[in-house]
Amino acid sequence: MSNHRSAVLVPSLEVDPAEVRWHFIADYHDGPISGLAFFRGRICRFCCFPEDIPGQHVYVLHDLTPEELAEELRDKKAFEESVGTHWSFDEEGQPLPVVMWSAEAAKRYYEEQSLAGSPRPSDRPAVAWFDTCAVFRATGP
């Protein structure tokens, strides 16, 4: 699959950011980088272009196989049970009540995690993509 933005950001796949709700933010740097999102009744993986970090605002959604989704949900649960719920959201995109665990528990979690790297927009065909700047342009200062 081409790494070029124009190959990923097909105009017909652009959706309104209001159609997407965060479910779990797996990676964060001055904003979400990757994780899970609710989109049209299913959970998808989201990611941004690495070259956009830290100013990311264009996100790409990918479908997951049932096995991949199960693994992602296990990772989400492990994070919530060891680190906290501060990056987790319900089906409406509302933050879960915040629970934070001890620094020791969080340290153990991060030590046990394999660092496979964040997904990239070109890893597989996009299901959809959205630009959060569109929200700011529409509402304006």
C-alpha positions, 0 to 999 in steps of 0.5 A: 500500500502506498505511503503517500497521503493522497493514496490514503486520504481518498476524498470519498472516504472523508467523514464528519468528525462528529461521526467518530467517538473515541473508545480508547486512546492507546498512544498520545502526544499533545493529542491522540495518536492511535487507539480505538474509536466507535464509527458507524456501529463498530470499533475501528483502529485510528491513527494519524500520520507520524509526520503530523505529530505533535500537531496531528489532526487528520486521523485514519480509521481501519477495520480490525479482524475479530482476532485483532479487535479481541487483542486490542480490547484485551490491551485496553482492559489491561491498561485500565486495570494497571494504569487507569481509565483516563484514556477510556470512553463509553459508546457515546464518547464520554470519558469513563469515571477516572480510576488511577492505579499506583505508580508501581502498577503503571510501571509494571504495565509499561515494562511488560508491554511489547513496543510493536509501534503505532499503526500507520495510516498506510498499513491497510486500506482506510475505512474512513478518515477525518480532519479535526481542524474542520470542527474548528473551522466550522465553529471558529473563534 
